[in-house]
């Protein structure tokens, strides 16, 4: 499907840091028992420039928000090297956003994908001290080999696969500008009955949104349930007794957008944005029959891959969302899971109505996604052949 969209599929390429490793005096933020802590302290020199390393584990916890902010503020104040090293938790997108906001900050992000083997620890220690560090997040395998994500242009076939399974689809953020339009695509083109979960109510919708809701109701019928996706109990209560046939799909559109400089952020603010994205996906999948599920479409953000000034909290939430989707996909025996990391949308979405948002995105090389081509892409994504047990990942922007 050739459209006005730039669609890219995630691949991998090997990398190597350039220049000899430099000596630093490391301040380590994180657990003392982290496998890289001892290595960095051993390499630290009192007469060398200061540097800060935040060390995280396999999963992201609320305390990690405080660790990241503390490390970033310390590194920005010193104008020094900042390293984020984790075992799968994530967190690098927030640090990389801070590096854009503070050009004097040198940032390195590494994930030890194969665990903290001696070879991986040695490679990561050299990587964070490299004279010319790799700007993208680097994965370090168990043998110490380095790689980054490489994005390959791809097209979505106009009629990829079948129309998908019949039944009911849960759409979180379902009364939002994007949620309603996605639900309309799935109802009108795939015959699915949408269940729209949202904190809003139909009575508060504007004229255009009400038109979309009425269109869905006249096509396949629609169920609207008021629920906060970050509240697991509320989601279970909202989905109880819907009785609209087998729930075969989940589309996670819910989110919370908060802007501002990284150094002005708070741990509570980061947690709130993450709750809508990460907890929302987890709760949505907890209330459905995973064995009946056939499609999971997760709406992420391009900011997690391409940091955007003043959107560090949103970037981190979407990075953690993608990592959560990858983990959860392994427990979905018959479902195709796809994480679509969209650029800003023009005509709908959380940035719609914000003065200058679309123009600013264009200036920052984040071409907006037009509604028409974007919804055609949603249709094609729903038709993609299933690949149960793993999550596919696409980056989607305008041209």
C-alpha positions, -999 to +999 in steps of 0.1 A: +000+000+000+017+032-012+004+062+007+015+096+019+032+077+047+068+068+055+065+033+070+096+015+083+101-019+098+126-025+126+158-044+117+193-046+132+228-036+123+261-040+141+279-009+153+312+000+170+321+031+190+347+053+175+378+067+193+396+053+223+379+050+256+383+080+279+388+079+317+360+093+338+352+098+375+319+079+377+290+087+399+268+056+399+231+059+405+213+026+410+216-007+429+250-014+444+247-050+432+241-040+395+267-060+375+281-029+359+286-009+392+318-026+402+332-024+367+326+014+365+340+020+399+371+000+390+375+021+359+369+054+377+398+079+381+398+107+406+417+130+383+394+125+353+363+144+341+331+137+360+304+113+345+271+099+357+258+064+351+223+053+360+221+015+362+187-003+359+176-039+359+154-062+338+121-045+346+112-008+351+099+002+386+086+035+398+118+042+418+136+041+384+119+074+375+136+091+405+169+075+396+167+087+360+158+123+369+185+124+396+212+112+372+200+135+344+200+166+366+234+158+380+249+152+345+233+184+331+246+205+361+281+192+355+279+193+316+293+158+316+289+123+302+256+105+310+253+068+307+221+047+310+228+009+312+200-016+318+191-053+314+158-047+297+141-021+318+145+007+294+148+044+303+172+056+276+146+077+257+143+101+286+181+105+288+183+110+250+156+137+251+176+155+278+207+154+256+187+172+228+175+198+253+211+203+267+236+201+237+265+200+261+254+167+276+270+136+261+246+106+264+252+069+259+225+042+263+231+005+264+210-026+270+227-059+280+203-082+260+220-114+268+226-108+305+256-094+324+282-119+311+318-109+316+321-101+278+290-080+279+301-061+310+335-054+294+319-042+262+294-020+280+321-004+301+341+005+270+310+017+252+299+042+279+335+056+280+340+059+242+354+092+229+327+094+202+297+074+215+269+060+194+239+083+196+213+056+193+205+030+220+230+001+217+223-035+224+251-056+239+247-094+234+262-120+257+294-121+236+299-084+237+287-076+201+271-043+197+240-035+175+213-008+171+179-007+155+180-002+118+147+011+101+140-003+067+114+013+044+085-010+038+050-010+022+018-024+035+000-044+008-034-030-002-051-063+007-027-080+031-040-113+044-077-118+053-101-094+067-094-107+101-115-126+127-152-116+134-164-107+168-158-078+193-128-055+196-119-035+227-106+000+220-090+019+249-092+057+246-122+048+224-140+082+226-109+101+217-103+115+182-082+086+171-100+059+191-133+067+174-119+067+140-100+034+145-133+019+158-151+031+127-125+015+105-128-018+123-166-017+123-172-005+087-144-025+070-141-055+092-176-059+107-163-059+143-184-047+173-163-021+192-163-018+229-151+018+236-134+022+270-127+058+280-129+082+310-151+105+289-188+100+281-207+103+249-226+133+262-195+154+262-185+146+226-184+173+200-204+173+168-178+155+147-170+129+173-207+122+178-211+117+141-184+089+141-201+073+171-235+073+155-220+059+123-205+029+142-237+024+161-256+021+128-231-003+113-223-030+138-235-015+171-212-001+197-208-006+235-194+024+255-180+018+289-166+045+312-133+032+327-098+045+336-075+020+319-048+027+346-073+011+371-074-027+367-105-031+389-123-004+369-115-022+337-127-056+350-159-040+361-164-021+328-159-052+307-181-075+328-212-087+311-207-070+277-221-100+260-212-089+225-196-121+212-160-133+214-135-105+221-110-111+193-090-079+193-076-051+214-065-017+202-047+004+228-051+041+220-053+055+255-026+079+266-017+110+285+004+138+270+024+160+292+052+183+279+080+202+294+118+200+299+131+168+313+149+185+342+117+202+353+098+169+354+089+149+385+088+112+392+050+115+399+045+131+365+065+104+347+045+077+365+012+093+356+020+093+318+033+057+321+001+045+339-021+053+309+002+037+284+019+007+302-006-001+329-034+005+304-022-021+280-016-046+308-051-041+323-067-043+288-051-077+282-060-089+317-097-086+312-099-106+279-096-143+271-060-144+258-067-177+240-096-161+220-075-130+211-064-127+175-052-092+171-035-066+194-027-032+179-007-009+202-005+028+194+030+040+204+049+071+195+078+079+172+092+100+201+104+068+218+128+062+189+134+098+177+135+120+208+116+153+206+124+184+228+099+188+257+084+153+252+107+133+273+080+120+296+059+109+266+089+093+249+097+073+281+061+061+285+060+049+249+094+032+252+081+013+282+048+006+264+067-011+235+088-031+259+057-042+278+039-052+245+069-073+235+068-092+268+031-097+268+030-109+232+049-140+243+019-151+263-007-146+236-008-180+218-030-170+188-027-132+186-007-111+162+007-082+182+018-050+164+033-019+179+028+011+156+050+040+167+033+069+150+044+105+144+021+132+155-013+131+138-029+160+119-066+163+123-070+141+154-050+128+183-038+143+216-019+171+198-049+181+178-061+216+188-027+225+203-017+257+185+014+252+163+019+216+172+018+203+136+040+231+123+065+225+151+066+187+143+074+195+107+103+218+117+117+190+139+116+165+110+086+146+124+062+148+095+026+145+107+004+115+098-027+127+077-060+111+089-070+095+056-037+076+049-033+069+086-067+051+089-059+033+056-028+020+074-048+009+104-070-011+080-039-027+064-023-034+098-054-052+110-052-074+079-015-084+083-009-121+086-007-133+122+027-139+139+016-153+173+040-151+202+060-121+192+054-084+186+061-067+152+072-031+153+066-004+127+076+033+126+050+054+108+053+091+098+040+114+071+061+123+041 
